[in-house]
Amino acid sequence: MINIIKLDFSGQHIYVDIDVHKKSWSVCILTHQFEHKTFSQPPDPSVLANSLKRNFPGAIYYAGYEAGYYRFWIHDQYEKRYRMHSRKSC
């Protein structure tokens, strides 16, 4: 008999640090206990949001990144479309 384990991160906080560049983003995912993973991805909020929902379902997500000159749209996407908490530094 095969047991299937369903992931459930309900109520847990996942912190995401994003180093934003024009052609790719460097992403670091952290929990309260440890640094989970660091990786590069295309510069698209939906790619990151889908990855987080798939790997950490039910979690509360917090994203932080440097907003800079043209990057406020990222904050808007995360707050409105993906219901993620987002903090930007200028």
HELIX and SHEET records of a PDB file:
HELIX    1   1 PRO A   45  ASN A   55  1                                  11    
HELIX    2   2 PHE A   72  ASP A   76  1                                   5    
HELIX    3   3 GLN A   77  ARG A   81  3                                   5    
SHEET    1   A 5 GLU A  35  GLN A  41  0                                        
SHEET    2   A 5 TRP A  25  LEU A  30 -1                                        
SHEET    3   A 5 HIS A  13  VAL A  20 -1                                        
SHEET    4   A 5 ILE A  60  GLU A  66  1                                        
SHEET    5   A 5 HIS A  85  SER A  89  1                                        
END                                                                             
